Amino acid sequence: MSTPASGHAKCSKCEKPAYVRVPYAKLNLCREHFVEYFENRVLKSIEHYKMLKGVRRLLVAASGGKDSLSLAHLLAKHRERLGVELYVFHIDLGMGAYSEASRAAVGELCKRHELKCIVLGLRELLGYGLPELVKLSKRPACSLCGMLKRYFVNLVSVELGADAAALGHHMDDILVFALKNFLTQGGAGFLKLSPVARGVPGVMATRLKPLYEAYESDIYHYAVAEGVRFVEIECPFKYADPIKRAVREMLDKLEGEIPGFKVSLARRLARGAPAEEGEVRPCKYCGMASSSGVCAFCRLTSSCLLYTSD
């Protein structure tokens, strides 16, 4: 978990003024050497978990935030070394200034790296943006948003013929999800704890988490150092979950006292997490993945969109 370096600290590699302090590695690093260090960690993680085995066409899901755009930037810089053809996918959720800024940030990164970019607008697809769908469905905004993103990332991956989709989930969020799930006995979603979730050809894309062992603070400092412009506007639907906040504070305290604790915990989770879904069946309406024969997206559209009055 990196922190800004003290004013007089020198880089451990070259004696230039330090940009950040990396406690778990016992290093002070200038911008150049921090970028090199961070990228090497992510690339080694990709190699360690064999994420790109058999992957030639890779879709990167980009929301416009620091995590997904930093991931897209890093993969674009090293695409020749990785041997992948990159596509970026963004879904515009129709949330006014927030969505406009997100779309612009994704477009800027794609232009910078000459990446093929696919953008879908929720309003153009369904006639409604996320705010209206929350009211129609009476579902919590975060739950609905997550379902829509998962559905369209999967749909675009399958239609594109991508071998896998890369997601910007980082270590801090994965650990918070795991511990909250344990404390509340959620009992579901354990596939989210795996660095690689294998898909079903033609139905469900393989999902990768290249930032599985990346601290959120490291991602932020990397984005700033590399000049990756990302959205800093807060999501209009952001919910301050008290359990997540408490779990995050506990993990940060443990990391402060035992540098590297989070990485060790993430690796233990990876060893125990399943790499494949249970039974997956094509949705009888759209053909995408479902557990019951009708996917969550089609249940949403049938209950909220088909029967609404003009």
Disulfide bonds with the S-S distance in Angstrom:
none
